[in-house]
Every structure is written in structure tokens, then in C-alpha cells.
């Protein structure tokens, strides 16, 4: 069993599949944990985002993991994780995403880590998956859950699913929620002249309505349905343009490239940007945000769009229903229903009063429900609770921050 000496800061190792997750999904959380007097390290497959983590003061340990089921590579990664954790001797291992949720937690138990936590970002399995494949992923979740001291679920529906499928005990799982930096995603902080210049630089005509998408370029995110619906919208509103922000995910078998727009006759109407660092600006240019995804945990992009006052159209699936309330900050559409998706897009684009109402509601919803600081406080509260339960000293700064949060 690994024990952290009283005079040392408890070390927390966050494990994700790729460094992109550590940077774009978790960096603010990692910095918040470090400010509570924990030593924080990130473990993932190395990549181009490691320098940004290092610059932010987060030490990175490279362990190559694949994002698909690859038995030999997975066993190799498990062995490397065990060696790293035995060497690093963290007090807490906190895993994210399905693959690290299994390998990282198994490795933590094999290495004798005192506290093991998993954040559930959404189950990989879903109701539309072939039964045998679905059972396989449920089984892996059951194995992973046996290693968890606590499972923190981003969305409430996954808690009910976990209990119904026998993945974990009811007392083993809690709702965490998800959040964004509502101070960064604030339209009031932006400069109108700079936005106009950026619009011009992106080649968006002055009279064009702009529909946005933010996510990995994979079929699972609903990009083919979006483009099919975009073709319908464009036929009725020819000046509409479609801003598609996100990386090509070449590791995935359903990866797509910008060339797909030509298949729908929309090459002239689509603007593909890749990954961007100026997301508040890009959201501010949008009249509408669309995410017709097939599977989500609790997606960040509609929260960011709402915080920027952009109405949203998303799929009526678990996770998306946490970020968008139908008729308030946007509309929900049935999974895979292209015509319903196009109709919802046209409804908002053609109704300025409805769009304005959803814009205001989105910003208020973001302030009330999507502030990432509430999520960070819940994570640190669980750390303190579990440290106390294991008889390990809680950092003084963590105690003070908990009192402040209370």
C-alpha cells in the first residue's frame, strides 16, 4: 500500500488517453487542485499539447494508450502504468475516459494507490449499439467500477444507467456535473471591431447567417447529418454559412475530413478551421450552434455556446439534455432525423425574437448551472472526504477552500 508522508503534499495523478484531454478538458481543474496544495501530474499518450501543460505548471508523464480496443497494446499500457504509479507513489489516481477508466484504475489498484476515482464522461455504450458489443462495454465498466472508491458522473442519466445495468452500487456513484469558464465565454468581454475583422478574415459575407459546429470531425458527432440538414437550410437560405471547428480524429474509424463538404455540394458554404484558441470569438460570430451527436457525456460546446448567448440545436440524447433545455436555450431533435434537424435550424434562424429569448436564457443558464468552479469544488470535496476516510492528512489549503465553498 502506498502512503503519502504527512509532511508532503498529497500527489494526484490524472490519467487520460491523450494529452489533448488534459489540456482542453481538464487543465483549469488541475490548476485548481494544485492551488488547494496538492501535487498534480498528468499521465497520457504524449502529443503536441504537452508543452502547454508544462507551461501551466503541470508535470506530464508519457504513457502511450490507444483509444480503440487493442489487447496487446492495452496490456503493454497497463504494465507501464503500474510501473509509473509504483515509481510516482500518488495518493490519489483520478481517471477519465473509458480506456484510462479501465487501465488506469486497474493499474492503481495493482500499484497499491490508496484512493482511486473515476470521472464518468459518458458511457461508450448506448441503446443503438449491437447487443453483443453493448454487453462487452458494460462488462468493462463493471470491472473498472470494482476498482473505484467513487465514480463521479458528469450527467444524471448515466447514474441511473449505471445502477440499472449493475455496473456499480448506488452509493458508489455521485453526480459531478460539468462546467466551463463562464468568465472567458462572455460576449461582453469582446471587442466588436475585432470580431468584424475576424469575420472578414474567415471569409464570412456580411449578410450571411452563420451556423456553427464544434467537435472532432467524426461521424459519431453527427457531422454527416449536419451537412445533410445544412443542404436543406442552404437551399432555403442561400447566404447561410457553416463554421466547422475541430480536429480530424484520424485514430477513429469514422474519421472525416473537410473534403466531405463536397459530397453535399457545400464546399463554398462551409468553413473548416481545425482546432482554434479563439473560441469565444468564434462563438460570438455564430447565429446558431448545432451538435447532432450520437453519444455524449455532458458536452462542453453547447455550454460554451450558451454562455456566449448562442441558441443551440442538439440531439435529444443523454448528456445533450443536460446542456440544452428544449425551448429555453435551444431545441432538441431526434437522433438521426435530418429533416427535424433542418426544421429546428430554420425555426431559430428565421425567428429573431425566439433567438434573442434563447440567447438571454442561455447566458443565465450558464451562470447558474455551468460554472466550472462548482465542479472543481465538488472534486476537491471528494478528495478531502476520501483522505479523511483513509486516515491521510488533508492539505490545509484544501480545508480552507472547502470551508469557503461551504
Beta strands, then each sheet from edge to edge (+ up, - down):
strand 1: 11-18
strand 2: 39-45
strand 3: 59-62
strand 4: 92-96
strand 5: 115-120
strand 6: 150-153
strand 7: 173-175
strand 8: 210-214
strand 9: 241-245
strand 10: 270-274
strand 11: 288-291
strand 12: 312-315
strand 13: 330-333
sheet 1: 3+ 2+ 1+ 4+ 5+ 6+ 7+
sheet 2: 10+ 9+ 8+ 11+ 12+ 13+
end
